[in-house]
């Protein structure tokens, strides 16, 4: 059976600053808090503003047991994420930073355009990291539409072990929002 009563996956989030307005800072913590309460899962939230912080935090997260979703909340472009310090990290470097410590995790690049690349690069990412699935946006996405879809995604993932079954059902339920945001999934 594809859908289980619960297949809990705690959420590990990495986020950088979205802009310079630190007094009215926009972040994804409210999404994590709601997903955590509704689905009875834990979350870890870490900020990354440099490549070294990103590398360090990924090393820390791979030691967490019970986690299964890596939520990567950054600005981005095709095949890369943008850090607050102005540097970029491409998918290949990100995979190197992750290593093989995220076996069977789902990686969600909540960043505009990051997975809008050829499938071979996504296949290479999965091969290098041994993750179960990559999710993300293949083009620019509106903040509110992306936040809504991220929340639905985190809730939906809690009931499925088989990612192909999950994606088929999710795509059917939220076709309009998926089309509006350019959400894309790749599983090996």
N, C-alpha and C positions, 0 to 999 in steps of 0.2 A: 504494500500500500504506500502511495507517495506521500500523503499527508498524515502527519502524526499529531496527537494531541499537543505535544510540546517537544520541541527540539531546541532548547534554549541555547542561544549564542550571546554571550556577553559582548559588549561593544567597546573597543579601544579606539579613541579618537585622537588624531593629530590635527592641529589647526594653527594657522599663522594669522597675523593681523590682516584684516581686510582693507584698512585704510589708516590714516593718521589720527583719526578722532578717537582717542583713547578714553575720553570722558563719557562718550555715548557709544561705547564699543559694541559692535555687532559681532555675535558669535553663535555657535551652534549648540551651546550648553542647554538652552531650553528644549531643543529637539531631543537631546540625550536624556534629559530629565523626564520628559513625557514618555519616550520610548521605554525607559527604565521602569517607570511606575506602572504603565499599562501592561507591559509584558513580563514584569517581575524578573528583570535581568539587571546585572550590574554594568556600570560603565567606568572607564578610566579616561580622563581628559588631560592631554598634554599639549603645550604650545611649542611650536618649532619656528624659529625665525632665521635660522642659518642651517647650512648643510650639516655641520657638526652636531647641532641639536637634533636634527632629523635622524641622523645615524645613531646617536646615543639613545634617543627615545625608542627607536625601533628595536635596538638591542634590549632595552628594558621590557618592552611589551612582549617580545617573543617568549619571555619567561613566565608570563601570566597563564595560569591554567583556567580552563572553562571559557575562555574567550574564543570567538569564532568570526567576529566581524572587525575589520580594520576600516575605520571611517577617516578618509583623508580629505580634510576641508581646507582648500587652498584656492587661490586664483590659478588658472592654468591655460594652456594652449595645446595644440595637437602634440601628443606624446610627451608632455612635460607639465610639471607644476612649478609655480612661482613662489619663492620664499620672500618674506618681508624685507630682507636685506638686499633684494634686487637680483639674487642669484636664481638659477633655474636648476631643476633636477629632472633629467629625462627618465623614461620608464626603465631603461636598462640600468641606470645608476641606482634608481629606487629599488629595483630587484636585487642588485648587489648589496645594498644596505640591508634589505630584508633577510637575505640568505634563505636557508631552508627551514627556518624556525617557525614558519606560519603554515604548516601542513594542514590542508583542508579548510583554511580560513576563506572568507569572502572578503575581497578588497573592494571598497567603494570609493572611487575617486570622485568626490563631490567637488569637481573643479571643471570650469568651462572648457570643453574641447579636448580634455586630456586623453580620452580613449577614442577620439576621432582619427584613428590611424589604421593602417593596413592590418589585417588579421594576423599576419605572421609575427608582427611585433607583440601582439597580445599573447599569441601562442608561445613565443619565446619567454615572455614574462611568467606565464604559468609554469613552463618547464623549469625555469630558473628558481622559482619560489615554491613550487608544489602547492599553490593555493587551489581551491576548488573552483573559484569563479572570480571574474573581474566585472565590476559594474561601474558605470560612469556616464558622463555626458559627452556626446560627440560634437557639440557646438555650444555657443553661449546659452546660458540658461538664466531666466528670471529668478531672483533670490527666493521669493515666496513660492513659486511653483516648484523649485528645487527642494526647498525645505519641506513642503507638503509631500512630495514624492519620496524624499529621504525617510520621512517618518513612516509612510506606508510600507516602504521597503523593509525597514528594520522590524516592523511588526510582522509582515508577511514571512520573512526569513525564519521566524521563530517556530514555525509549524512544519518546516520541510527539512529533510535530510538530503534528498535528491534534488540537486539544483536545476536539472532539466525540467522536472515536474513543477518545481516552484516557478520557474520563469514562464512556462506555458500558461499556468494559471494566472500569474501576476499580469502578464501581457494582455490576457483576455479581459481581466477586471479593470485595468487602468489604461486601456489603449489610447484614449484621448490625451491624458496627461503625459504618457510616454512619448507620443507624437509631438506634443507641444514643447517638451523639454529636450528631446533627442537622447533620451536614456538608451543606453546600449549595454548588452550583457555579452560576455564571452566566457564560455566554459570549455575546457579541453575536450 
